[in-house]
Amino acid sequence: MNFDLSDDQRMLVETVASFVKKQSPVTRLRGLREDAVGWQPAVWQQLGELGLLGVMFPESVGGMGGSFVDAALIIEQLGTTLVPEPVIPALVAGSAIMAAGSAEQQRRWVAPLVEGKSVLTLAHSEAATRFATDAVATRATRAGAGWRLDGDKRWVLAGHAADAVVVSAQTDAGLALFVVPRDSKGVEVQAVKTMDGAHAAMLGLRGVEVGADKMLGEPGAAAQAALEQALDVGAAATCAEGYGIMRTALWMTVEYLRTREQFGVKIGTFQALQHRAVDMFVECELGKSMMLLAALTVSEGAAAPARQSAVSAAKVQLAQSGRYVTQQAIQLHGGIGVTDEHDIGLYFKRMHVLCTLFGDEEFHLTRFARLPGFTEGVSAS
């Protein structure tokens, strides 16, 4: 695999880095924490106009025809300043539609997303399901020519303000995916916040009736595969954002060690603290390597076992390296690091949310161990 960036990718990174520095510094996130929406439609449209929302989608829906690697490079940069716009939830929902929907459905729902004119998200998680894709209690039953949805979805990212939600539900023929406009009759929305200050929703579906055109493809194995693929896109995306956070936290910590004085000397001259910083750097590199492998595997459209293996390995590494780096950053900043006034705490909180999204460390360790080939060649004796 080639890990070198192309000239176009370098230009893309420079464009996004300049955008987040000028248009979305961390101070912007602070100002939006108490906002009812939590992000700004104007900035969302800017992301669309710059082509950042459509880089991984094909030209048939207005995208740039790039790869997930390109999207990961963008998301990494967004993580450096904690950009609050719901890019990851939208890419996950868009991926589900592209994998399961017809060409007409793709144009209808993904094209406005690519342009920054609408926000999509995925509603799959339910109470006590522990990230399982097949443990879905929400039911879809026939209602005339369409469908009737009943159930509850938990922690729907950006679900409080998204224009439409991709909902997973069980039918008599197996799992199915539906695109449900948020303002549909029977959709109950309870806005909630995650520990990093981002916004989500608890969704109740109370006899929500949707037309047959809202079902993506056919229920059964194809819908199940599309859902699993979309969730892996989300997991790989969290690794990309997590790496952006890790390297930013490392940079902030090193700068603090260079300037903070104790006993009349810069604390960065203390060898014990230098060793801590080196350990942080090593963990950043581990996280980067696994993130790139997962991004490349997702981009290449690898078969499910290979994709799941790379994504789960990267997610476990994120949990281990991401937590270590941000925890060390807090400790090395000392007392100021635990105050809300200092930005390092915001990166710490976001990292802990990312480690849980689309499967936590325990889930991905278990999935990795169950994949074909994990014990291949190991004697039963």
VEXRO-813942 format. One line per 10 residues: number of its first residue (from 1); their letters; for each residue x, y, z of C-alpha. Coordinates in Angstrom, 1 decimal. Each point is the difference from the previous one (the first is absolute). Layout:
<sites>
NUM = A = X/Y/Z ~ ...
</sites>
This chain:
<sites>
1 = MNFDLSDDQR = 0.0/0.0/0.0 ~ 1.2/3.5/-0.8 ~ -0.3/2.4/3.0 ~ 1.4/3.0/-1.9 ~ -2.5/2.8/-0.7 ~ -0.5/1.1/-3.6 ~ 0.3/3.6/-1.1 ~ -3.8/0.3/0.0 ~ -0.2/-1.4/3.5 ~ 2.6/2.4/1.3
11 = MLVETVASFV = -1.9/2.9/-1.5 ~ -3.2/-1.3/1.6 ~ 1.6/-0.2/3.4 ~ 1.4/3.5/-0.4 ~ -3.5/1.3/-1.0 ~ -1.7/-1.6/3.0 ~ 2.7/1.1/2.4 ~ -0.3/3.6/-1.1 ~ -3.8/-0.2/0.2 ~ -0.2/-1.3/3.6
21 = KKQSPVTRLR = 2.7/2.4/1.2 ~ -1.8/3.0/-1.4 ~ -3.7/-1.0/0.1 ~ -0.3/-2.4/3.0 ~ 2.6/0.4/2.8 ~ -0.8/-1.6/3.3 ~ -1.5/3.2/1.3 ~ -2.9/-0.5/-2.5 ~ -0.8/-3.4/1.6 ~ -0.1/1.6/3.4
31 = GLREDAVGWQ = -2.5/2.6/-1.3 ~ -2.3/-2.7/-1.4 ~ -0.1/-2.4/3.0 ~ -3.2/1.6/1.3 ~ -1.5/0.6/-3.4 ~ -3.1/-2.0/-0.7 ~ 1.4/-1.5/-3.2 ~ 3.7/-0.1/0.8 ~ 1.3/0.8/-3.4 ~ -0.6/2.7/-2.6
41 = PAVWQQLGEL = -1.9/-0.7/-3.3 ~ 2.1/2.7/-1.7 ~ 3.2/-1.9/0.8 ~ -1.6/-3.2/-1.1 ~ -0.8/1.5/-3.3 ~ 3.6/1.2/-0.3 ~ 1.3/-3.5/0.5 ~ -2.3/-1.1/-2.8 ~ 1.1/2.8/-2.3 ~ 3.6/-0.9/0.6
51 = GLLGVMFPES = -0.8/-3.5/-1.0 ~ 1.0/-1.4/3.4 ~ -3.3/-1.8/0.6 ~ 0.1/-1.8/-3.4 ~ 3.6/-1.0/-0.4 ~ -0.7/-3.7/0.5 ~ -3.3/-0.1/-1.9 ~ -0.2/-0.6/-3.8 ~ -0.6/2.7/-2.6 ~ -3.5/-1.5/-0.6
61 = VGGMGGSFVD = -1.2/1.7/3.2 ~ 2.2/3.1/-0.4 ~ 3.0/-1.3/1.9 ~ 3.6/0.1/-1.0 ~ 0.4/-3.7/-0.6 ~ 2.8/-0.3/2.5 ~ 0.6/-2.6/2.6 ~ -0.5/-0.4/3.7 ~ 3.7/0.7/0.5 ~ -0.8/3.5/-1.3
71 = AALIIEQLGT = -2.9/0.3/2.5 ~ 2.3/-1.2/2.8 ~ 2.5/2.7/-0.7 ~ -2.7/2.6/0.2 ~ -1.4/-1.4/3.2 ~ 3.5/-0.1/1.6 ~ 0.3/3.7/-0.6 ~ -3.5/0.7/1.4 ~ 1.1/-1.7/3.1 ~ 2.9/2.4/0.6
81 = TLVPEPVIPA = -2.4/2.8/0.9 ~ -3.0/-2.1/1.0 ~ -2.2/1.2/-2.8 ~ -3.6/-0.6/1.3 ~ -1.8/-0.6/-3.3 ~ -1.3/-3.6/-0.2 ~ 2.2/-1.2/-2.9 ~ 0.5/-3.6/1.3 ~ -3.7/-0.7/0.6 ~ -0.8/1.4/-3.5
91 = LVAGSAIMAA = 2.6/-2.1/-1.7 ~ -1.2/-3.2/1.8 ~ -3.6/0.6/-1.1 ~ 1.1/0.9/-3.5 ~ 2.0/-3.2/-0.2 ~ -3.0/-2.0/1.0 ~ -2.1/1.5/-2.7 ~ 2.7/-0.4/-2.6 ~ 0.4/-3.7/0.9 ~ -3.7/-0.9/0.2
101 = GSAEQQRRWV = -1.9/2.5/-1.9 ~ -1.0/0.3/-3.6 ~ 1.6/2.6/-2.3 ~ -3.1/2.2/0.4 ~ 0.1/-0.3/3.8 ~ 3.7/0.9/-0.1 ~ -0.6/3.1/-2.0 ~ -3.0/1.0/2.1 ~ 1.7/-0.3/3.4 ~ 3.8/0.2/-0.5
111 = APLVEGKSVL = 0.2/2.7/-2.5 ~ -1.4/2.7/2.3 ~ 2.3/-1.2/2.7 ~ 3.0/0.3/-2.3 ~ -1.0/3.6/-0.7 ~ -0.3/0.9/3.7 ~ -3.7/0.6/-0.4 ~ -1.2/-2.8/2.3 ~ 1.2/-2.1/3.0 ~ -0.4/-3.7/0.2
121 = TLAHSEAATR = 0.7/-2.4/2.9 ~ -0.4/-3.7/0.9 ~ -2.4/-1.3/2.7 ~ 1.0/-3.5/0.9 ~ 1.0/-0.3/3.6 ~ -2.6/-1.2/2.5 ~ -0.2/-0.7/3.7 ~ 2.2/-2.9/1.2 ~ 1.2/-0.9/-3.5 ~ 3.8/0.6/0.6
131 = FATDAVATRA = 0.7/1.0/-3.6 ~ -1.5/-3.2/-1.5 ~ -1.3/0.4/-3.6 ~ -2.5/-2.8/0.2 ~ -1.5/0.8/3.4 ~ -2.7/2.4/-1.3 ~ -3.4/0.2/1.8 ~ -1.4/2.8/-2.2 ~ -2.7/-1.6/-2.2 ~ -1.1/0.9/-3.5
141 = TRAGAGWRLD = -3.4/-1.4/-1.1 ~ -1.9/0.3/-3.2 ~ -2.4/3.0/-0.1 ~ -1.8/0.1/-3.3 ~ 2.6/0.6/-2.7 ~ 2.5/1.2/2.5 ~ 1.3/-0.8/3.5 ~ -0.7/0.8/3.6 ~ 3.0/0.4/2.4 ~ -0.2/-0.5/3.8
151 = GDKRWVLAGH = 2.9/0.1/2.4 ~ 2.6/2.0/1.8 ~ 3.5/1.1/-1.0 ~ 2.6/1.2/2.4 ~ 2.9/2.5/-0.3 ~ -0.7/1.0/-3.6 ~ 2.8/2.4/-0.9 ~ -1.3/3.3/-1.3 ~ -3.5/-1.6/0.1 ~ -1.5/3.1/1.7
161 = AADAVVVSAQ = 0.5/2.1/-3.1 ~ 0.7/-2.3/-3.0 ~ -2.3/0.3/-3.0 ~ -0.3/-3.7/-0.4 ~ 1.0/-3.2/1.9 ~ 0.9/-3.4/-1.3 ~ -1.8/-2.4/2.3 ~ 0.7/-3.7/0.4 ~ -3.1/-2.2/0.7 ~ -1.0/-3.6/-0.1
171 = TDAGLALFVV = -2.4/-1.3/-2.5 ~ -1.4/-3.5/-0.5 ~ 2.7/-0.4/-2.8 ~ 2.9/1.2/2.2 ~ 1.7/3.3/0.8 ~ -1.0/3.0/-2.2 ~ 1.2/3.6/-0.3 ~ -2.4/3.0/-0.4 ~ 0.6/3.7/-0.6 ~ -2.3/1.8/2.4
181 = PRDSKGVEVQ = -0.4/3.8/-0.2 ~ 0.4/1.3/3.6 ~ -3.2/2.0/-0.2 ~ -2.1/-3.0/-0.9 ~ -3.1/-0.5/2.1 ~ 0.6/-2.3/2.9 ~ 3.7/0.8/0.3 ~ 0.8/1.0/3.6 ~ 3.3/1.8/0.6 ~ 1.6/0.6/3.3
191 = AVKTMDGAHA = 3.2/2.0/-0.3 ~ 2.9/-1.1/2.3 ~ 3.6/0.8/0.3 ~ 3.1/-2.2/0.0 ~ 2.8/0.5/2.5 ~ 2.0/2.0/-2.5 ~ -2.8/2.6/-0.3 ~ -1.2/-1.3/-3.4 ~ -3.7/-0.5/-0.8 ~ -1.9/-3.2/-0.6
201 = AMLGLRGVEV = -3.5/-1.2/0.4 ~ -2.2/-2.8/1.3 ~ -2.4/-0.9/-2.7 ~ -3.4/-1.5/0.5 ~ -1.8/-1.5/-3.0 ~ -3.7/-0.2/0.7 ~ -1.9/-1.4/-2.9 ~ 2.1/2.0/-2.5 ~ -1.3/-0.7/-3.5 ~ 2.4/0.2/-3.0
211 = GADKMLGEPG = -0.5/-0.8/-3.6 ~ 1.6/-3.0/-1.7 ~ 2.5/2.4/-1.6 ~ 1.5/0.7/3.4 ~ 1.3/-3.6/0.3 ~ 3.6/-0.3/-1.1 ~ 0.2/-3.1/-2.2 ~ -1.5/-3.2/1.3 ~ -0.1/-1.4/3.5 ~ 2.4/-2.8/1.0
221 = AAAQAALEQA = 3.6/-0.7/-0.5 ~ 0.7/2.9/-2.3 ~ -1.4/2.5/2.4 ~ 2.0/-1.6/2.9 ~ 3.2/0.2/-2.0 ~ -0.6/3.7/-1.0 ~ -0.6/0.8/3.7 ~ 3.2/-1.7/1.1 ~ 2.0/1.7/-2.7 ~ -1.4/3.4/1.0
231 = LDVGAAATCA = 0.8/-0.6/3.6 ~ 3.6/-0.9/-0.9 ~ 0.2/3.2/-2.0 ~ -1.0/1.8/3.2 ~ 2.5/-2.0/2.2 ~ 2.9/0.7/-2.5 ~ -1.0/3.7/0.0 ~ 0.2/0.3/3.8 ~ 3.5/-1.4/-0.3 ~ 0.9/2.8/-2.4
241 = EGYGIMRTAL = -1.5/2.7/2.2 ~ 1.6/-1.6/3.0 ~ 3.5/0.2/-1.6 ~ -0.6/3.7/-0.7 ~ -0.8/0.4/3.7 ~ 3.0/-2.0/1.1 ~ 2.6/1.9/-1.9 ~ -1.6/3.3/1.0 ~ 0.0/-1.0/3.7 ~ 3.6/-1.0/-0.3
251 = WMTVEYLRTR = 0.9/3.3/-1.7 ~ -1.8/2.0/2.7 ~ 1.7/-2.0/2.8 ~ 3.5/0.5/-1.5 ~ -0.6/3.7/-0.3 ~ -1.1/0.2/3.6 ~ 3.1/-1.9/1.2 ~ 2.1/2.4/-1.9 ~ -1.5/3.1/1.6 ~ -1.1/-1.0/3.5
261 = EQFGVKIGTF = 2.5/0.7/2.7 ~ 0.4/-1.6/3.4 ~ 2.9/0.5/2.4 ~ 1.2/2.6/-2.4 ~ 0.5/-2.3/-2.9 ~ -2.1/-1.2/-3.0 ~ -1.7/-3.2/1.0 ~ 0.7/-1.4/-3.5 ~ 3.7/-0.4/1.2 ~ -1.1/-2.6/2.5
271 = QALQHRAVDM = 1.0/-3.4/-1.4 ~ -3.0/-1.8/1.4 ~ -2.4/2.3/-1.8 ~ 2.0/-0.3/-3.2 ~ -0.4/-3.8/0.2 ~ -3.8/0.5/0.4 ~ -0.1/2.1/-3.1 ~ 2.0/-2.6/-1.9 ~ -2.5/-2.7/1.0 ~ -2.8/2.3/-1.2
281 = FVECELGKSM = 1.7/0.4/-3.3 ~ 0.4/-3.8/-0.4 ~ -3.7/-0.6/0.8 ~ -0.9/2.7/-2.6 ~ 2.0/-1.9/-2.6 ~ -1.6/-3.3/0.9 ~ -3.5/1.6/-0.3 ~ 1.0/1.6/-3.4 ~ 1.2/-3.3/-1.4 ~ -3.1/-1.9/0.9
291 = MLLAALTVSE = -2.3/2.8/-1.1 ~ 1.7/0.1/-3.5 ~ -0.3/-3.8/-0.4 ~ -3.7/0.1/0.9 ~ -0.6/3.0/-2.4 ~ 1.8/-1.8/-2.8 ~ -1.9/-3.2/0.6 ~ -3.4/1.8/0.0 ~ 1.0/1.9/-3.1 ~ 1.0/-3.1/-2.0
301 = GAAAPARQSA = -3.4/-1.6/0.7 ~ 1.5/-3.0/1.6 ~ -2.1/-3.0/0.9 ~ -1.8/0.2/3.3 ~ 2.4/-2.1/2.0 ~ 3.1/2.0/-1.1 ~ -1.8/3.3/0.5 ~ -1.3/-0.9/3.4 ~ 3.4/-1.3/1.0 ~ 1.8/3.3/-0.9
311 = VSAAKVQLAQ = -2.8/2.2/1.4 ~ -0.2/-1.9/3.3 ~ 3.8/0.0/0.5 ~ 0.1/3.8/-0.7 ~ -2.9/0.6/2.4 ~ 1.7/-2.0/2.8 ~ 3.2/2.0/-0.6 ~ -1.9/3.2/0.2 ~ -1.5/-1.0/3.3 ~ 3.5/-0.8/1.4
321 = SGRYVTQQAI = 2.1/2.8/-1.6 ~ -2.7/2.7/0.0 ~ -0.8/-0.4/3.7 ~ 3.7/-0.2/0.9 ~ 1.0/3.2/-2.0 ~ -2.9/2.1/1.3 ~ 0.3/-1.2/3.6 ~ 3.7/0.7/-0.1 ~ -0.7/3.4/-1.5 ~ -2.4/0.8/2.9
331 = QLHGGIGVTD = 2.6/-1.1/2.6 ~ 2.9/1.8/-1.5 ~ -2.0/3.2/-0.1 ~ -0.6/-0.3/3.7 ~ -2.7/1.9/1.7 ~ -0.9/2.2/-3.0 ~ -0.6/-3.2/-2.0 ~ -3.1/-0.9/2.0 ~ -1.7/3.4/-0.3 ~ -2.7/0.7/-2.6
341 = EHDIGLYFKR = 1.9/3.2/-1.0 ~ 2.9/-2.0/-1.6 ~ -0.6/-1.6/-3.4 ~ 1.8/-3.3/0.9 ~ -3.0/-1.2/1.9 ~ -2.2/0.4/-3.0 ~ 2.3/-2.3/-2.0 ~ 0.0/-2.5/2.8 ~ -3.8/-0.2/0.1 ~ -0.4/-0.3/-3.7
351 = MHVLCTLFGD = 2.6/-2.8/-0.1 ~ -2.0/-2.0/2.6 ~ -3.1/0.4/-2.1 ~ 1.8/-1.1/-3.2 ~ 1.2/-3.2/1.8 ~ -3.6/-1.0/0.6 ~ -1.6/1.0/-3.3 ~ -0.7/-2.9/-2.4 ~ 1.3/-2.6/2.4 ~ 2.2/0.4/3.1
361 = EEFHLTRFAR = 3.3/-1.9/0.7 ~ -1.8/-3.1/1.4 ~ -2.3/-0.3/-2.9 ~ 2.8/0.3/-2.6 ~ 2.4/-2.4/1.9 ~ -2.8/-2.6/0.1 ~ -0.9/0.5/-3.7 ~ 3.7/-0.2/-1.0 ~ 0.4/-3.2/1.9 ~ -3.0/-1.6/-1.7
371 = LPGFTEGVSA = 1.1/0.8/-3.6 ~ 1.1/-2.9/-2.2 ~ 3.7/-0.4/0.0 ~ 0.6/1.3/3.5 ~ 0.9/-3.4/1.3 ~ 1.0/-1.5/-3.3 ~ 3.1/-2.2/0.4 ~ -0.4/-0.1/3.8 ~ 0.0/-3.6/1.3 ~ -3.0/-0.9/2.2
381 = S = 2.4/-1.8/2.3
</sites>
